[in-house]
């Protein structure tokens, strides 16, 4: 009896022996409860015991009858429902942690802890495929001997459970590692006396990240719910890894873009300085010649002055755009009357419009329009918009309309020019873009005016 108790009940054999001894003192039927039974083939069953006294034998010994009802399926079904609810709670928590941007090392460790609790197993691990694909490294886990997490490796050949899992790209269930014929257990599992296990691939976009595994030191039946649970955890980890990689790539690309923009800005500033100095001299001497010469020579000198000024305006636009792109423009918004700034720009643009025979119109409220804006940036936006309209209008007028809405102010610039081709409208505010290029161009400029206006507007919170 003692040997049978040990084989059937394991560590609980003394408790069960004491319960059996008490049965001989029964005076009525009793329900002893459900007991966990271990079978010869290492299966676990659950029996519900009822016992009743039947009297005494002639020699005085008591007779007790015990009936055991096999409730294994009921017990497993109830346990599986509880486990499924627990697993769903673990998945929700792990998903929340993954979305929070938690460091991968911490997320991996939390995942192994949750899988171990969700499956009620003592061992769980995350194995990362090394960059050279030579092995899998244990990067997180629970239940392993001290010092193994972070250092231990497992081969990726088909002779190990992890390697077999990688090769098959399917969940791998091991009922009994000692009887496993598909592969041999690696030293990591043998040293921990693993019997049953479940492993799945942690996916990646280009190649698998690694393997997620759960193991038990006694026979364990893994259900379809268990497989779905571990697979879902592996998918969450795979998505977290890819998100981390994408974020790292974006950081690198942003740093590269910022470096390029900064370098370009420095080059543009240096080039502007080197070109501006001789251009200023050329313009100055050409203006002096224009005052002294007469006839065609005077016209040629004036052409030099206007051409030089256009080059300086183009240089200024390129430098301003470089500063905007590099994020080196500091705006200082302050309360101001928008209409006053609009009128000043209109007065500045009036000679340019009159030179082309255009009418310059302003449609605006009579009362001041108070806004929070950087005066210099606002002036630059208005100058670029109005001068662009004048440049591309040969007859008629250019109209500026200021309209107040509930929480913002709208400024519209309308002209009677040739219009914008539908195919070009998507590129209207792109830098260095003009509707006509090369020998077909009929207007000067670098194609930056509208792009600068848009960027400055967005910098001040407008559209």
Secondary structure by P-SEA (a helix, b strand, c coil): caaaaaaacccaaaaaaaaaaacccccbbbbbcbbbbbccccbbbbbbbbbbbccccccbbbbbbbbbbcaaaaaaaaaaaaaaaaaaaaaaaaaaaaaacccaaaaaaaaaaaaaaaacccccbbbbbcccccbbbbcccccccccccccbbbbcccccaaaaaaaaccbbbbccccccccccccaaaaaaccccbbbbbbcccccccbbbbbbbccbbbbcaaaaaaaaaaaaaaaaaaaaaaaaaaaaaaaaaaaaaaaaaaaaaaaaaaaaaaaaaaaaaaaaaaaaccccaaaaaaaaaaaaaaaaaaaaaaaaaaaaaaaccbbbbbccccaaaaaaaaaaaaaaaaaaabbbbbbbccccbbbbbccaaaaaaaaaaaaaaaaaaccccbbbbbbbbcccbbbbbbbccccccccccccccccccccccccccccccccccaaaaaaaaaaaaccc
